[in-house]
């Protein structure tokens, strides 16, 4: 799935979890956000903003009663998304 900041691939999906491989584009960063029905755990090597000339990758593990993409509450909206 492509997003303004990069893309992600779902690596594994179950009834109460999802694992994603996230790619952040060069000079991009993720918006600050939270979810009502799940928690997310990220393995990040060096911050959430990519100021290098190479993409960086992280793994996101979601767990909760709902792992859909439409429960995002954006605390910071860098890309003007609803």
N, C-alpha and C positions, 0 to 999 in steps of 0.2 A: 504494500500500500504506500503510495507516494504522498508526501506532505510537503508544505512549504519549506520546512527545515531539513528534509531528507526522506527517509523511507523506513519501513519495518517489514519484517517477515514473521509470521506466526510459526514458531518452531514446534510447539506442542500445545494442545488444547484439551481440557477435560471439563467435567461438570462444574468445578469450582476453582479452576486455575487456567492460566494461559502463560506461555513463555514466548517472548519475542526477541528477535535480533534486530537492534535498532542501528541505523546508520545516520549520522549527523553530517550534513554537507559542510564543505569548507566554509569558513566564516559565518556559520549558522549556530543557533542555540535553541534550546527547548523553552517554551513558555512555562512559567510557574503555574501549577494547577493541582487540583485534588479531585478525588472521586468520592461519591456517596456510598457506594456498595462494594468497594474493594480497596485493598492496599497494594502498593507496588514497591518492589525492592529492585534496585538497580545496582549492577556492578559497574562502576565508573572508575577509569584509571586517572583522569586528570580533568576534573570539573565538568560543567554542562555546556560550556561555550567552546566551540571549535574555532580557534584563531590561527590554525595552521593551514598549510596548503594541501592537506590530505584529509580524507574522510576519517572519522573515528567511529568505532563500533562499541555498543554496550548491550548487555543482556538485561531484559526486564522480566521479572517473575511477578505475575499478578495472582492474588488469591482473594476470594470473596464470593458472595452470593450471585454476583453479576459481573461478567468480564467483557461486556459490550463496549463499543466506542462512543456511545451517546450519553454517558453520565459524567462527562468532564465539566468541572467547575473551574474556569480559568481565572486565576488570581492575577495573572499578567498575560496580556494578549498581544504578543509580538507581531502576529501575522494577520490580525483583523478577522479572525475566524469566529463563527458563532458557536 
